[in-house]
Amino acid sequence: MQLTVRDVSSLLKVSEKTVYRWVNQGILPAYRVNDQYRFNRAELLEWATSRKMTVSPELFDEPESDTVPIPNLVEALQAGGIFYRVGGTDRESALRGVVEHMRLPEEVDREFLLRVLLARETLQSTGIGDGIAIPHVRNPIVLHVPRPIVTLCFLETPVEFGALDGKPVFALFSLISPTVRAHLRLLSRLAFALSDAGFKNVIVQQAARDVILEEARRVQSAMAQRSGESASPAPKQP
């Protein structure tokens, strides 16, 4: 759903004049459609949350939509890419390297995205153990992208991430989605995959892209059988 200025005014509990001022200052993400401003609900949620704003509970009630594809882990990895020998000597520089490798639209403010990721890490590490991290914020990272993507980056040198097991991080999965619902679906699939010994093993080994994607297809098939979804495999990466 694309929100109007009036919708945003109500959801953020501010005047329409304030909304226009934020847009004109380049503070609030908005899109120009037929000479009128429109706002993405998920982006607005992320923006408001990052500023610790008090918002209407209706903002969190995202309508179901058939226009947003159900996240598929293999397709998301293919879209986001798998990268090796990414530079970084600490959390900030490692995350900068990750953000630079993400396949994002040109209009995305990568510096702002980096700041959001770093702010999240100061609250609590996103390291999940065994050298793996899933950088994210308290609410999903949602941007104006056509479909959910997962970017996997292997660091050239493992860095300290404050993970509970104390192990430095060498593999980072970053999720970007067009909606909160899509993000949560994709995150659940990634969590399932990382609980699978075979998939996790190829990540620990920093295996080749084709090997990682093949393991992801196997896990995806297992997820489909478990949930009763179609187990049709995603097309292989050319």
C-alpha positions in Angstrom: 0.0 0.0 0.0 1.3 3.4 -0.9 0.4 5.9 1.8 -0.7 9.5 1.3 0.5 12.6 3.2 -2.7 12.4 5.2 -2.1 8.8 6.0 1.5 9.5 7.2 0.3 12.5 9.2 -2.1 10.2 11.1 0.3 7.3 11.5 3.1 9.5 12.8 0.8 11.8 14.8 2.2 15.0 13.3 0.6 17.6 11.1 0.5 17.4 7.3 2.6 20.5 7.2 5.4 18.7 9.2 5.2 15.8 6.8 5.7 18.1 3.8 8.6 19.9 5.6 10.4 16.6 6.3 9.9 15.5 2.6 11.3 18.9 1.3 14.2 18.6 3.7 15.0 15.2 2.3 14.5 13.6 5.7 11.5 11.5 5.1 11.6 8.9 2.2 8.8 9.6 -0.3 8.0 9.0 -4.0 6.5 11.4 -6.5 3.5 9.9 -8.2 1.4 12.1 -10.5 2.6 15.2 -8.7 1.6 13.8 -5.3 3.8 12.2 -2.6 3.4 8.6 -1.8 5.1 6.6 1.0 5.9 2.9 1.5 4.5 1.6 4.8 7.5 -0.6 5.5 10.0 2.2 4.8 8.0 4.5 7.0 8.1 1.9 9.8 11.9 1.6 9.5 12.3 5.4 9.4 10.1 6.1 12.4 11.7 3.3 14.4 15.2 4.5 13.8 14.2 7.8 15.2 12.4 6.3 18.2 9.2 8.1 17.3 5.8 7.3 18.9 3.6 6.0 16.1 0.1 4.7 15.6 -0.3 1.0 16.1 -1.9 0.9 12.7 1.5 1.4 11.1 2.5 -2.1 12.1 -0.6 -3.7 10.6 0.6 -4.2 7.1 -2.1 -5.5 4.7 -1.5 -8.8 3.0 -0.5 -8.3 -0.6 -0.4 -10.6 -3.6 2.0 -8.2 -5.4 4.9 -9.1 -3.1 6.4 -12.5 -3.9 6.7 -15.1 -1.2 10.4 -15.1 -0.4 12.5 -17.9 -1.8 15.9 -18.4 -0.2 17.7 -19.6 -3.4 16.3 -16.8 -5.5 17.0 -14.3 -2.8 20.6 -15.4 -2.6 21.0 -15.3 -6.4 19.5 -11.8 -6.5 21.7 -10.5 -3.6 24.9 -12.3 -4.5 27.6 -14.2 -2.7 30.9 -12.4 -2.3 34.3 -13.5 -1.0 37.4 -11.8 0.5 35.4 -8.8 1.6 37.6 -6.3 3.4 37.2 -5.1 7.0 39.2 -5.0 10.2 36.4 -4.3 12.7 32.6 -4.3 12.8 32.2 -0.9 11.1 34.6 -1.5 8.2 33.2 -5.0 7.7 29.7 -3.7 7.6 30.7 -1.0 5.2 32.2 -3.6 2.9 28.9 -5.6 3.1 26.8 -2.5 2.2 29.1 -1.6 -0.7 28.6 -5.1 -2.1 24.8 -5.1 -1.8 22.9 -5.1 -5.1 20.7 -2.1 -4.4 19.0 0.6 -6.6 21.1 3.6 -7.2 18.8 5.9 -5.2 19.4 3.9 -2.0 21.4 5.9 0.6 24.0 3.4 1.5 25.6 5.6 4.1 22.3 5.9 5.9 21.9 2.1 5.7 25.3 1.6 7.2 24.5 4.0 10.1 21.3 2.0 10.8 23.2 -1.3 10.9 25.9 0.2 13.1 23.2 1.6 15.5 21.7 -1.9 15.8 25.1 -3.4 16.6 25.7 -1.0 19.5 22.4 -2.3 21.1 23.2 -6.0 20.7 25.4 -8.0 18.4 23.8 -9.8 15.5 26.4 -12.5 15.6 24.5 -15.8 16.0 27.6 -18.0 16.7 30.0 -20.1 14.8 31.4 -17.1 13.0 28.1 -16.1 11.4 26.1 -12.9 11.7 22.8 -11.6 10.3 23.1 -7.8 10.4 19.7 -6.2 10.8 17.9 -3.7 13.0 15.2 -4.2 15.5 12.6 -3.9 12.7 13.3 -5.3 9.3 15.5 -3.4 6.8 12.9 -2.5 4.1 13.8 -0.6 1.0 12.1 0.2 -2.4 13.3 -3.0 -4.1 11.3 -5.2 -6.4 11.9 -8.4 -4.5 13.6 -9.7 -1.3 17.3 -10.2 -1.5 19.9 -11.9 0.7 23.6 -10.9 0.3 26.2 -13.3 1.7 29.6 -11.8 2.3 32.7 -13.8 3.5 35.2 -11.6 5.1 38.9 -11.8 4.2 39.8 -11.6 7.9 37.3 -12.6 10.7 36.4 -9.7 12.9 35.2 -9.4 16.5 31.4 -9.0 16.6 30.6 -9.5 20.2 28.9 -12.8 19.5 27.7 -14.8 22.5 30.1 -17.7 21.8 33.0 -15.2 21.5 34.0 -16.4 18.0 35.0 -13.7 15.5 32.6 -13.4 12.5 33.6 -14.3 8.9 30.2 -14.8 7.2 27.5 -12.1 7.1 24.0 -12.6 5.7 22.2 -9.3 5.0 18.4 -9.2 4.2 16.7 -6.4 2.3 13.0 -6.7 1.6 10.2 -4.5 0.1 7.8 -5.2 3.0 8.0 -6.3 6.7 6.0 -9.4 5.9 8.4 -10.5 3.2 11.4 -9.9 5.4 10.0 -12.0 8.2 9.2 -14.8 5.8 12.7 -14.8 4.4 14.3 -14.5 7.8 12.5 -17.6 8.9 13.7 -19.5 5.9 17.3 -18.4 6.5 17.1 -19.5 10.1 15.8 -22.9 9.1 18.7 -23.2 6.6 21.3 -22.3 9.2 19.9 -25.0 11.5 20.6 -27.6 8.8 24.0 -29.2 9.3 24.8 -29.6 5.6 24.0 -26.0 4.7 25.8 -24.6 7.7 28.8 -26.7 6.9 29.3 -25.2 3.4 29.0 -21.8 4.9 31.7 -22.6 7.5 33.9 -24.0 4.7 33.3 -20.9 2.6 32.4 -23.2 -0.3 32.0 -22.1 -3.9 28.8 -20.3 -5.0 27.4 -23.3 -6.9 27.9 -25.5 -3.9 26.2 -23.1 -1.5 23.2 -22.6 -3.9 22.9 -26.4 -4.3 22.7 -26.9 -0.6 20.2 -24.0 -0.4 18.0 -25.8 -3.0 18.2 -29.0 -1.0 17.1 -27.2 2.2 14.4 -25.3 0.3 13.0 -28.6 -0.9 13.0 -29.9 2.7 11.2 -26.7 3.8 8.6 -27.1 1.1 7.9 -30.7 2.0 7.6 -29.8 5.6 5.2 -26.9 5.0 3.3 -28.5 2.1 4.4 -25.9 -0.4 5.5 -26.5 -3.9 9.0 -28.0 -4.0 9.8 -26.8 -7.5 13.5 -25.9 -7.5 14.6 -22.3 -8.3 16.4 -21.9 -11.6 20.2 -22.3 -11.4 22.3 -19.3 -11.5 23.9 -18.9 -15.0 
